[in-house]
Amino acid sequence: MLLNEETCPVPESLLGQLYRVTPQGLPALIDAVPANTRAMLAVYCFRRSHLASLGIAIAASCEEDDLAEHGGNLGSDLFAKSRRSPMMAEALPSQRKKITLSTGPIRQLPPLDDDIED
């Protein structure tokens, strides 16, 4: 299965709330999600680089068996990562590196000829 085809186990509105939540607000928001769905969500987020820290934070509230059931070896590794360091579990997307975009042209293109010969 391609990652782009994997469906999110929670509604997009909840995923958006999780993405914007502060470290202090995460436990209350996560507690409302059933344990089985929470494990699926942790694996789902961890598989995406921009949500990986959120996946680790969610996994900190999951049981190893649930994570392993939904993520296999990845789920077990995710469980270990979430327990390894409290700082990792608290790292949320709001603390991620900023994305910068180019402000100028990447390369100069030669001008197009207006004369087209048939």
GROMACS elastic network, one bead per residue, 0.5 to 0.9 nm:
[ bonds ]
;  ai    aj funct       b0    kb
    1     4     6  0.84829   500
    1     5     6  0.68611   500
    1     6     6  0.71688   500
    2     5     6  0.53813   500
    2     6     6  0.67232   500
    3     6     6  0.52386   500
    3     7     6  0.86187   500
    3    44     6  0.88284   500
    3    47     6  0.77628   500
    3    48     6  0.82748   500
    4     7     6  0.80553   500
    6    44     6  0.80789   500
    7    10     6  0.87160   500
    7    44     6  0.84865   500
    8    11     6  0.71401   500
    8    12     6  0.75401   500
    8    15     6  0.83216   500
    8    40     6  0.85161   500
    8    41     6  0.71160   500
    8    44     6  0.68272   500
    8    45     6  0.87201   500
    9    37     6  0.64365   500
    9    38     6  0.83868   500
    9    40     6  0.64410   500
    9    41     6  0.58768   500
    9    44     6  0.78097   500
   10    13     6  0.82287   500
   10    14     6  0.64987   500
   10    15     6  0.66753   500
   10    33     6  0.86280   500
   10    37     6  0.75108   500
   10    38     6  0.87624   500
   10    41     6  0.71938   500
   11    14     6  0.54697   500
   11    15     6  0.64935   500
   11    16     6  0.87917   500
   12    16     6  0.60777   500
   12    17     6  0.86070   500
   13    16     6  0.50860   500
   13    17     6  0.63250   500
   13    18     6  0.87272   500
   14    18     6  0.61545   500
   14    19     6  0.85255   500
   14    29     6  0.87143   500
   15    18     6  0.50353   500
   15    19     6  0.61102   500
   15    20     6  0.87608   500
   15    41     6  0.89678   500
   16    20     6  0.63818   500
   16    21     6  0.86132   500
   17    20     6  0.52628   500
   17    21     6  0.59358   500
   17    29     6  0.83639   500
   18    21     6  0.51791   500
   18    22     6  0.85370   500
   18    25     6  0.89753   500
   18    26     6  0.70030   500
   18    29     6  0.73501   500
   18    30     6  0.81714   500
   18    54     6  0.78949   500
   19    22     6  0.87960   500
   19    51     6  0.77793   500
   19    54     6  0.74094   500
   19    92     6  0.77925   500
   19    93     6  0.64258   500
   19    94     6  0.77555   500
   20    92     6  0.86453   500
   20    93     6  0.76183   500
   20    94     6  0.69429   500
   21    24     6  0.79852   500
   21    25     6  0.59049   500
   21    26     6  0.60249   500
   21    29     6  0.84084   500
   21    92     6  0.81368   500
   21    93     6  0.88410   500
   21    94     6  0.81576   500
   22    25     6  0.52156   500
   22    26     6  0.63227   500
   22    92     6  0.75486   500
   22    94     6  0.77320   500
   23    26     6  0.54245   500
   23    27     6  0.79237   500
   23    57     6  0.89368   500
   23    90     6  0.60555   500
   23    91     6  0.76221   500
   23    92     6  0.67613   500
   24    27     6  0.70181   500
   24    28     6  0.82983   500
   24    90     6  0.89683   500
   25    28     6  0.57391   500
   25    29     6  0.64934   500
   25    30     6  0.88088   500
   26    29     6  0.51995   500
   26    30     6  0.59798   500
   26    31     6  0.84800   500
   26    57     6  0.83597   500
   26    58     6  0.82881   500
   27    30     6  0.51229   500
   27    31     6  0.59444   500
   27    32     6  0.88497   500
   27    58     6  0.84677   500
   27    61     6  0.81414   500
   28    31     6  0.52835   500
   28    32     6  0.69229   500
   29    32     6  0.57378   500
   29    33     6  0.74915   500
   30    33     6  0.54247   500
   30    34     6  0.84496   500
   30    38     6  0.73298   500
   30    58     6  0.71199   500
   30    61     6  0.80089   500
   31    34     6  0.74111   500
   31    35     6  0.84006   500
   31    38     6  0.87610   500
   31    61     6  0.84050   500
   33    36     6  0.83774   500
   33    37     6  0.65030   500
   33    38     6  0.58685   500
   34    37     6  0.53959   500
   34    38     6  0.59784   500
   34    39     6  0.87443   500
   35    39     6  0.62730   500
   35    40     6  0.87718   500
   35    61     6  0.84659   500
   35    62     6  0.66778   500
   35    63     6  0.81420   500
   35    66     6  0.77119   500
   36    39     6  0.53304   500
   36    40     6  0.65202   500
   36    41     6  0.87397   500
   36    62     6  0.85070   500
   36    66     6  0.63748   500
   36    67     6  0.84693   500
   36    70     6  0.85634   500
   37    40     6  0.50528   500
   37    41     6  0.60580   500
   37    42     6  0.85832   500
   38    42     6  0.61112   500
   38    43     6  0.87079   500
   38    58     6  0.70402   500
   38    59     6  0.77484   500
   38    61     6  0.81671   500
   38    62     6  0.69829   500
   38    66     6  0.88145   500
   38    67     6  0.88497   500
   39    42     6  0.50926   500
   39    43     6  0.63731   500
   39    44     6  0.85537   500
   39    58     6  0.77468   500
   39    59     6  0.66078   500
   39    61     6  0.86130   500
   39    62     6  0.60094   500
   39    63     6  0.78931   500
   39    64     6  0.89041   500
   39    66     6  0.58216   500
   39    67     6  0.51247   500
   39    68     6  0.86744   500
   39    69     6  0.85995   500
   39    70     6  0.68297   500
   39    71     6  0.84130   500
   39    75     6  0.83463   500
   40    43     6  0.52884   500
   40    44     6  0.60517   500
   40    45     6  0.86383   500
   40    66     6  0.82008   500
   40    67     6  0.71586   500
   40    69     6  0.89252   500
   40    70     6  0.58065   500
   40    71     6  0.76060   500
   41    45     6  0.60276   500
   41    46     6  0.84104   500
   41    55     6  0.72086   500
   41    58     6  0.76861   500
   41    59     6  0.85883   500
   42    45     6  0.52874   500
   42    46     6  0.60430   500
   42    47     6  0.86749   500
   42    52     6  0.84961   500
   42    54     6  0.75076   500
   42    56     6  0.67281   500
   42    57     6  0.79226   500
   42    58     6  0.53524   500
   42    59     6  0.53351   500
   42    60     6  0.89764   500
   42    62     6  0.83885   500
   42    67     6  0.78076   500
   42    75     6  0.85155   500
   42    78     6  0.83150   500
   43    46     6  0.51013   500
   43    47     6  0.62441   500
   43    52     6  0.88070   500
   43    55     6  0.63632   500
   43    56     6  0.86040   500
   43    58     6  0.89785   500
   43    59     6  0.78878   500
   43    67     6  0.71659   500
   43    70     6  0.72069   500
   43    71     6  0.60093   500
   43    74     6  0.77495   500
   43    75     6  0.64486   500
   43    78     6  0.76589   500
   44    47     6  0.55064   500
   44    48     6  0.71191   500
   44    51     6  0.86131   500
   44    52     6  0.87874   500
   44    55     6  0.72970   500
   44    71     6  0.87052   500
   45    48     6  0.54775   500
   45    49     6  0.79691   500
   45    50     6  0.81718   500
   45    52     6  0.55289   500
   45    53     6  0.80666   500
   45    54     6  0.65202   500
   45    56     6  0.82613   500
   45    58     6  0.87776   500
   46    49     6  0.68684   500
   46    50     6  0.85252   500
   46    51     6  0.60420   500
   46    53     6  0.70124   500
   46    54     6  0.72054   500
   46    56     6  0.66622   500
   46    78     6  0.78233   500
   47    50     6  0.89809   500
   47    51     6  0.77087   500
   47    52     6  0.65273   500
   47    55     6  0.81382   500
   48    51     6  0.53679   500
   48    52     6  0.57719   500
   48    55     6  0.87364   500
   49    52     6  0.51023   500
   49    53     6  0.81584   500
   50    53     6  0.76994   500
   50    54     6  0.85668   500
   50    93     6  0.71090   500
   50    96     6  0.80561   500
   51    54     6  0.52357   500
   51    55     6  0.62369   500
   51    56     6  0.88645   500
   51    92     6  0.82275   500
   51    93     6  0.64941   500
   52    56     6  0.63264   500
   52    57     6  0.86975   500
   52    92     6  0.86784   500
   52    93     6  0.81943   500
   53    56     6  0.50902   500
   53    57     6  0.62777   500
   53    58     6  0.86717   500
   53    88     6  0.71060   500
   53    89     6  0.71796   500
   53    90     6  0.79891   500
   53    91     6  0.56179   500
   53    92     6  0.54637   500
   53    93     6  0.63362   500
   53    96     6  0.83506   500
   54    57     6  0.50093   500
   54    58     6  0.61314   500
   54    59     6  0.84693   500
   54    89     6  0.78473   500
   54    90     6  0.82559   500
   54    91     6  0.70600   500
   54    92     6  0.52641   500
   54    93     6  0.63141   500
   55    58     6  0.51226   500
   55    59     6  0.59948   500
   55    60     6  0.86730   500
   55    78     6  0.81721   500
   55    82     6  0.87562   500
   55    89     6  0.85447   500
   55    92     6  0.88839   500
   56    60     6  0.63759   500
   56    78     6  0.65410   500
   56    79     6  0.78370   500
   56    81     6  0.69080   500
   56    82     6  0.51684   500
   56    83     6  0.89467   500
   56    88     6  0.69818   500
   56    89     6  0.54047   500
   56    90     6  0.82231   500
   56    91     6  0.81284   500
   56    92     6  0.88243   500
   57    60     6  0.53107   500
   57    61     6  0.74617   500
   57    82     6  0.65684   500
   57    88     6  0.72297   500
   57    90     6  0.57663   500
   57    91     6  0.69492   500
   57    92     6  0.72707   500
   58    61     6  0.56513   500
   58    62     6  0.70615   500
   58    82     6  0.82797   500
   58    89     6  0.76420   500
   59    63     6  0.78845   500
   59    64     6  0.86188   500
   59    67     6  0.75431   500
   59    75     6  0.87000   500
   59    78     6  0.67521   500
   59    79     6  0.60337   500
   59    81     6  0.86243   500
   59    82     6  0.59503   500
   59    83     6  0.87015   500
   59    89     6  0.79447   500
   60    63     6  0.82043   500
   60    78     6  0.88159   500
   60    79     6  0.69382   500
   60    81     6  0.85972   500
   60    83     6  0.64661   500
   60    86     6  0.88803   500
   60    89     6  0.62587   500
   61    82     6  0.87013   500
   62    65     6  0.84995   500
   62    66     6  0.68586   500
   62    67     6  0.68934   500
   62    79     6  0.76599   500
   63    66     6  0.54213   500
   63    67     6  0.65053   500
   63    68     6  0.87395   500
   63    79     6  0.76673   500
   64    67     6  0.51784   500
   64    68     6  0.60281   500
   64    69     6  0.84705   500
   64    75     6  0.74405   500
   64    76     6  0.62242   500
   64    78     6  0.86915   500
   64    79     6  0.57389   500
   64    80     6  0.83978   500
   65    68     6  0.50996   500
   65    69     6  0.59979   500
   65    70     6  0.87354   500
   65    75     6  0.85290   500
   65    76     6  0.79452   500
   66    69     6  0.50888   500
   66    70     6  0.64324   500
   66    71     6  0.84719   500
   66    75     6  0.80641   500
   67    70     6  0.53640   500
   67    71     6  0.57164   500
   67    72     6  0.73033   500
   67    73     6  0.88898   500
   67    74     6  0.81721   500
   67    76     6  0.62649   500
   67    77     6  0.89718   500
   67    78     6  0.75637   500
   67    79     6  0.68530   500
   68    71     6  0.51124   500
   68    73     6  0.63006   500
   68    74     6  0.72204   500
   68    76     6  0.50990   500
   68    77     6  0.85468   500
   68    78     6  0.87830   500
   68    79     6  0.83122   500
   69    72     6  0.57926   500
   69    75     6  0.73911   500
   69    76     6  0.88912   500
   70    74     6  0.88823   500
   70    75     6  0.67020   500
   71    74     6  0.52073   500
   71    76     6  0.74239   500
   71    78     6  0.86374   500
   72    75     6  0.52092   500
   72    76     6  0.65921   500
   72    77     6  0.88158   500
   73    76     6  0.50642   500
   73    77     6  0.61684   500
   73    78     6  0.84528   500
   74    77     6  0.50416   500
   74    78     6  0.59633   500
   74    79     6  0.85617   500
   75    79     6  0.61806   500
   75    80     6  0.87121   500
   76    79     6  0.50803   500
   76    80     6  0.63925   500
   76    81     6  0.87246   500
   77    80     6  0.50776   500
   77    81     6  0.61583   500
   77    82     6  0.85961   500
   78    81     6  0.50472   500
   78    82     6  0.61179   500
   78    83     6  0.86959   500
   79    82     6  0.52155   500
   79    83     6  0.64388   500
   79    84     6  0.86944   500
   80    83     6  0.52446   500
   80    84     6  0.59927   500
   81    84     6  0.50793   500
   81    85     6  0.72447   500
   81    88     6  0.76873   500
   81    89     6  0.81413   500
   82    85     6  0.67326   500
   82    86     6  0.74508   500
   82    88     6  0.66887   500
   82    89     6  0.54078   500
   83    86     6  0.68645   500
   83    88     6  0.85048   500
   83    89     6  0.75567   500
   84    87     6  0.88855   500
   84    88     6  0.77838   500
   84    89     6  0.86056   500
   85    88     6  0.54067   500
   85    89     6  0.67984   500
   86    89     6  0.52006   500
   86    90     6  0.63526   500
   86    91     6  0.87901   500
   87    90     6  0.51770   500
   87    91     6  0.62257   500
   88    91     6  0.52032   500
   88    92     6  0.85951   500
   89    92     6  0.79718   500
   91    94     6  0.80920   500
   91    95     6  0.64528   500
   91    96     6  0.80424   500
   92    95     6  0.56375   500
   92    96     6  0.71071   500
   93    96     6  0.50643   500
   93    97     6  0.85999   500
   94    97     6  0.85923   500
   95    98     6  0.87114   500
  102   105     6  0.75118   500
  102   106     6  0.77218   500
  103   106     6  0.89282   500
  104   107     6  0.87804   500
  105   108     6  0.69002   500
  109   112     6  0.86990   500
  112   115     6  0.89252   500
  113   116     6  0.72760   500
